[in-house]
Amino acid sequence: MALDKISLKSSIKQAFNDQRSNTNDPDAALDDLAAKIADAVEVFVKSGTVNTTVETTGTAAAQTGTGTGNIT
């Protein structure tokens, strides 16, 4: 699955909107905003799918290998 940039943008905008009326404690508002943006980025990154190809050599016996891939 491709990364969902629209949802990330929406989550970040919502995080800012949630802080508009929070004028009582600016430090708490900043901490809350940072936490919400961090959560949005985490969801965004984890929404990607890693596609990888693993090629091994050897006999028909069980083979293990590692591969690298891109999040698409």
C-alpha positions in Angstrom: 0.0 0.0 0.0 1.3 3.5 -0.8 1.8 6.0 2.0 -1.2 8.1 2.7 0.0 11.6 2.6 -3.5 13.1 2.7 -4.3 11.4 6.1 -0.9 12.6 7.5 -1.7 16.2 6.4 -5.2 15.9 8.0 -3.8 14.6 11.2 -1.2 17.4 11.5 -3.8 20.0 10.7 -6.1 18.6 13.4 -3.2 18.6 15.9 -2.8 22.3 15.3 -6.5 23.0 15.4 -6.8 21.2 18.7 -4.3 23.7 20.2 -5.9 26.9 18.9 -7.9 27.4 22.1 -5.4 26.0 24.5 -4.0 29.3 25.8 -3.8 28.4 29.5 -0.5 26.6 29.5 1.6 27.2 26.4 4.2 24.6 27.4 1.6 21.9 27.8 0.1 22.9 24.5 3.4 22.6 22.8 4.0 19.2 24.3 0.6 18.0 23.3 1.1 19.3 19.7 4.5 17.6 19.4 3.0 14.3 20.7 0.1 14.4 18.2 2.4 15.2 15.3 4.8 12.4 16.4 1.8 10.0 16.5 0.7 11.1 13.1 4.1 10.5 11.6 4.4 7.1 13.2 1.0 6.0 11.8 2.1 7.4 8.4 5.4 5.5 8.3 3.8 2.3 9.5 1.1 2.5 6.8 3.6 1.8 4.1 4.3 -1.7 2.6 7.7 -3.0 2.2 8.2 -5.1 -1.0 11.3 -7.1 -1.1 12.9 -9.9 -3.1 15.1 -12.4 -1.4 17.4 -14.5 -3.6 19.3 -17.4 -2.1 21.7 -19.9 -3.5 22.3 -23.5 -2.5 20.4 -26.7 -2.5 16.7 -27.4 -2.3 17.0 -27.6 1.5 15.7 -24.7 3.6 17.4 -21.5 2.7 17.2 -18.2 4.6 18.2 -14.8 3.5 17.7 -11.1 4.0 16.5 -8.5 1.6 16.0 -4.8 1.4 13.1 -3.0 0.0 11.5 0.4 -0.4 8.3 1.6 1.3 6.0 2.4 -1.6 
